[in-house]
Amino acid sequence: MALTKREFSYFEDELSLRAYEAAFPMVSANLFDPLIQSSLDGVNRYAVISRAGKRIGVTSVISPDVKTEYALKRLDILAPEQALLRQIQTLKAAKCDVIVVLYDAYYDFIEPMLQQGIIDLAIRKDEHYVLNENNLPPEHPNNIVLVGASDAVVIDVTLASQSDQQPTFAINTIEINTLSPQADIQLQETEYLHRLNKLMNVVLGKTATDLDMHRLIIREREAVIGNFIADVIRQYSNADIAFINSGNIRSDSLLPAGSVIRRQDIANILPYRNNVVKLQITGSILYEAMENSVSQLEYSNGRFLQISGFSVEFDSQAPAGKRVKQIFVNGMPLTKDKILTAATSDYMANGGDGYSTLDGAPRLKYDNYQQVQLSKLIADEIRKVGVIALKQLKVVWLMSTGNQRHDVP
């Protein structure tokens, strides 16, 4: 198993535990834990698979952006190309007949490595591949990019009897959803889901408003569910303002008006173990945070903020870092030296999703202060109010000439 950013959702220690529990090796060439001067505990730099006297070496690389995006405090992520070359040398020294690299983002060194015969096969899975304009389509036939949510690839490897001849690959892309379930595994799954559903089917309330949580809604504009979550944490902590990154809101679905909301829905919408924190910040910090919020709007990035207690004017056509024009709090323009209290998640307060400007801001105690998870807070609020009946958004739509994206203040 190649590690990607999702494996860090619950941070390093949790990943180490899962790696030791797994009945298969987890591999990454470029993780480095300064505490032990090696890879993350439980994670291998590579794996060697032996079949019929032949050896297949497998390694992977992960983007250094994960350290910032997931607010990793201890783990370092080494430069992918250099780390990968070191592991390839090790695999070649181990007499591997085939070297396979699994990777998570566009790297300009993958194609040359294939063309020069440094590696034999490269595989990438990226469901949001088309959203990044920096991606270049693979040219080498052994550079495989899977973009469908249920896509998988089955590869038959044929090795020649003579060592100087190149291996050949028969590549077959399939959809996992079309495969028949294995009976004994399906039985285990059914039994597990039966127990889980007893807990997760508890009704909390219902919604009188459409709750649209599709990725391109949540990550590009003001959303009803985002307003609700931000309003709740602001009220809970008695803060001046509140904000939450859209990447924290999942589900990628629509709950139509009139739908019942169950505990399972909250687990789908807010799957992470984030706690609510209250910070003391300046207007300058909020301006920096909002610049980060809209810096990757064109890529539907999860750093886009859902907010409460203030409004923002920005221009998506301006260069990143210079998009925010004005912030208003209580209808008044915000000055850079204004002191505010802000409610958010501990993930963001730790600098996650590029919010380094928040890391180090003083944390404040408040009347309800305790280690309460955001998902529990939202579930409790829905149970208390019974019905989510938010008014329709009052939105001012701005559009620059030639720009098809609507900017929402």
Sequence and secondary structure as in RCSB ss.txt:
>XXXX:A:sequence
MALTKREFSYFEDELSLRAYEAAFPMVSANLFDPLIQSSLDGVNRYAVISRAGKRIGVTSVISPDVKTEYALKRL
DILAPEQALLRQIQTLKAAKCDVIVVLYDAYYDFIEPMLQQGIIDLAIRKDEHYVLNENNLPPEHPNNIVLVGAS
DAVVIDVTLASQSDQQPTFAINTIEINTLSPQADIQLQETEYLHRLNKLMNVVLGKTATDLDMHRLIIREREAVI
GNFIADVIRQYSNADIAFINSGNIRSDSLLPAGSVIRRQDIANILPYRNNVVKLQITGSILYEAMENSVSQLEYS
NGRFLQISGFSVEFDSQAPAGKRVKQIFVNGMPLTKDKILTAATSDYMANGGDGYSTLDGAPRLKYDNYQQVQLS
KLIADEIRKVGVIALKQLKVVWLMSTGNQRHDVP
>XXXX:A:secstr
 B  GGGGTTHHHHHHHHHHH SS  B TTEEBTTTTBS TT BSEEEEEETTEEEEEEEE  THHHHHTT SS 
EE  HHHHHHHHHHHHHHTT SEEEEEESS  TTHHHHHHTTS SEEEEE TTGGG TT     STTEEEE STT
EEEEEEEE  SSTTS  EEEEEEEEGGGS   HHHHHHHHHHHHHHHHHHT EEEEESS EE  HHHHTTS  HH
HHHHHHHHHHHHT SEEEEEGGG    SEE TT EEEHHHHHHH  S  BEEEEEEEHHHHHHHHHHHTTTGGGT
 TT EEEESEEEEE TTS TTS EEEEEETTEE  TT EEEEEEEHHHHTTGGG GGGTT  EE  TT S  BHH
HHHHHHHHHHSEE         B  TT  S B  
